[in-house]
Amino acid sequence: MNHPGPGESLSLGQRLEALGLALPQGARLLAVSKGHPAALIREAAVLGQMSFGESRVQEAIAKQAELADLPPLDWHFIGRLQANKARQVVRHFGTIHSIDSLALAQRLARIASEEGLSPRVLFQVKCRPDPNKTGFDPELLLQQWPELGALQPLQPVGLMTIAPMGCNAQERLALFGDCSRLADHLGLPERSMGMSGDWPEAVAAGSTWVRIGSGVFGQRATLPG
Ligand SMILES: *Cc1c(COP(=O)(O)O)cnc(C)c1O
């Protein structure tokens, strides 16, 4: 148990540098810091990594408070978003990747307007059926787009997708390509695609944000969703 995986012996700086060299222009690294302490985020920020992804609101807010002395970091919410956490997410994150329904988008728009904020938002799409993941079916997204794309003061910037477990590299390349084309069709510049295990295919298919956790920070002590 707990044998170091490949890359486990590299330092944080070496991993960030290697990813920086491997990612093509246009693909940025979102360092997924969920399950890791604020001290590690601080270390990454000192090395120049400014964009971080979190999936649990309370955990993220506590770490943001610990890091308040740093220059402002670019926080992205990537987790499943419960309606009762929407206000905290709007207050504490500049970008939200995981909008999975029209009702949630409407709620976020109302709250953002009350708060005088205009978060960048991405809509989570299920490019293949997946019982373990939430997200819009592409058909439904297209059907609801006239409303979704016009929800002031939200700034719709892109689509996010997660490859189902068990896909091979070729299948992932195809589904990431579908997500990219859907974003193109809607005129959205950002595609949040790819994690530690599949970012090369996501980047090949046009990802603009790779969400990498364990590949940057190592294994998480806990595994929040
Ligand atoms: C945890 C998480 C990631 C990062 O996963 P790794 O496999 O550690 O890179 C990316 N995206 C989402 C939505 C996540 O919840």
The ligand as an SDF file (V2000), in Angstrom:
LIG
                    3D

 15 15  0  0  0  0  0  0  0  0999 V2000
  -10.2700   15.8690   -8.5800 C   0  0  0  0  0  0  0  0  0  0  0  0
  -10.6270   16.3980   -9.9050 C   0  0  0  0  0  0  0  0  0  0  0  0
   -9.6500   16.5980  -10.8940 C   0  0  0  0  0  0  0  0  0  0  0  0
   -8.1820   16.2440  -10.7160 C   0  0  0  0  0  0  0  0  0  0  0  0
   -8.0310   14.8620  -10.6370 O   0  0  0  0  0  0  0  0  0  0  0  0
   -6.5730   14.1880  -10.7260 P   0  0  0  0  0  0  0  0  0  0  0  0
   -6.8610   12.8190  -11.2220 O   0  0  0  0  0  0  0  0  0  0  0  0
   -6.0120   14.2060   -9.3490 O   0  0  0  0  0  0  0  0  0  0  0  0
   -5.7620   14.9810  -11.6770 O   0  0  0  0  0  0  0  0  0  0  0  0
  -10.0590   17.1530  -12.0990 C   0  0  0  0  0  0  0  0  0  0  0  0
  -11.3420   17.4780  -12.3270 N   0  0  0  0  0  0  0  0  0  0  0  0
  -12.3070   17.2970  -11.4050 C   0  0  0  0  0  0  0  0  0  0  0  0
  -13.6960   17.6780  -11.7420 C   0  0  0  0  0  0  0  0  0  0  0  0
  -11.9880   16.7560  -10.1720 C   0  0  0  0  0  0  0  0  0  0  0  0
  -12.9520   16.5650   -9.2610 O   0  0  0  0  0  0  0  0  0  0  0  0
  1  2  1  0
  2  3  1  0
  2 14  2  0
  3  4  1  0
  3 10  2  0
  4  5  1  0
  5  6  1  0
  6  7  2  0
  6  8  1  0
  6  9  1  0
 10 11  1  0
 11 12  2  0
 12 13  1  0
 12 14  1  0
 14 15  1  0
M  END
$$$$
